[in-house]
Amino acid sequence: MRFRTFRFDTAFLGALFSPRKPRAPLLRVALGLVGVALLALLVFFSVFVGAAMIAAGLAWKLLRGRARPATGQAGHVMDAEYRVLRKPVLPSPH
């Protein structure tokens, strides 16, 4: 009886999907600068999106107004009785 073994060759798949650097030095520098410019562009826009979200939140709070405190109004006092409960004693592990 013959058995056929199948191997999952990771070296082939790693080489298939790994990014390759160009050999030409000028092209290598140009692609590096494109990557840095793309990163700077993303950071630049994310700062503006974050600032816009903070400004929108502040505007929402200013336009909505402040809520009136409930304690200053007469007739809305709640009276209650309170009881302090002790912590239950846990059984010992012995």
C-alpha positions as CSV (number, residue, x, y, z in Angstrom):
1,M,0.0,0.0,0.0
2,R,1.4,3.4,-1.0
3,F,0.9,6.5,1.0
4,R,1.1,9.9,-0.6
5,T,2.1,12.7,1.8
6,F,1.1,16.2,1.2
7,R,3.2,18.9,2.6
8,F,2.1,22.4,3.2
9,D,5.1,24.2,1.7
10,T,5.2,27.6,3.5
11,A,8.3,28.7,1.7
12,F,6.5,28.8,-1.7
13,L,3.5,30.6,-0.2
14,G,5.7,33.1,1.7
15,A,7.6,33.9,-1.5
16,L,4.3,34.3,-3.4
17,F,2.8,37.0,-1.2
18,S,5.9,38.7,0.2
19,P,6.6,42.2,-1.1
20,R,9.7,42.4,-3.3
21,K,12.0,45.5,-3.2
22,P,12.9,46.8,-6.6
23,R,16.6,46.4,-7.5
24,A,17.0,49.9,-9.0
25,P,18.1,52.3,-6.2
26,L,16.2,55.3,-7.6
27,L,12.9,53.3,-7.8
28,R,13.5,52.0,-4.3
29,V,13.9,55.6,-3.0
30,A,10.9,56.7,-5.0
31,L,8.6,54.0,-3.6
32,G,9.9,54.7,-0.1
33,L,9.0,58.4,-0.5
34,V,5.5,57.4,-1.9
35,G,5.0,55.3,1.2
36,V,6.0,58.0,3.6
37,A,3.8,60.5,1.8
38,L,0.8,58.2,2.0
39,L,1.4,57.7,5.7
40,A,1.7,61.5,6.2
41,L,-1.5,62.0,4.2
42,L,-3.4,59.5,6.3
43,V,-2.2,61.0,9.6
44,F,-3.1,64.5,8.3
45,F,-6.7,63.5,7.5
46,S,-7.1,61.5,10.7
47,V,-6.1,64.6,12.8
48,F,-8.8,66.7,11.0
49,V,-11.4,64.0,11.4
50,G,-10.7,63.8,15.1
51,A,-10.8,67.6,15.5
52,A,-14.1,67.7,13.6
53,M,-15.6,65.1,15.9
54,I,-14.5,67.0,19.0
55,A,-15.9,70.3,17.5
56,A,-19.2,68.6,16.7
57,G,-19.5,67.2,20.2
58,L,-18.8,70.6,21.7
59,A,-21.3,72.3,19.4
60,W,-23.9,69.7,20.3
61,K,-23.4,70.4,24.0
62,L,-23.6,74.2,23.5
63,L,-26.7,74.0,21.3
64,R,-28.5,71.5,23.5
65,G,-28.2,73.7,26.6
66,R,-27.7,72.8,30.2
67,A,-30.1,70.6,32.1
68,R,-31.7,72.2,35.1
69,P,-30.9,70.6,38.4
70,A,-33.8,68.6,39.9
71,T,-32.9,69.4,43.5
72,G,-33.8,73.1,43.2
73,Q,-37.4,72.5,42.3
74,A,-40.0,72.4,45.0
75,G,-42.4,69.4,45.1
76,H,-39.9,66.9,43.6
77,V,-38.4,65.6,46.8
78,M,-38.2,61.9,47.3
79,D,-38.3,60.6,50.9
80,A,-37.0,57.1,51.7
81,E,-35.7,54.9,54.4
82,Y,-32.3,53.2,54.0
83,R,-30.8,50.2,55.7
84,V,-27.1,49.3,55.7
85,L,-26.4,45.7,54.7
86,R,-23.3,43.9,55.9
87,K,-21.2,41.8,53.5
88,P,-22.0,38.1,53.7
89,V,-19.3,36.0,55.4
90,L,-17.8,33.5,53.0
91,P,-17.4,30.0,54.2
92,S,-13.8,29.0,55.0
93,P,-12.1,26.8,52.4
94,H,-11.2,24.1,55.0
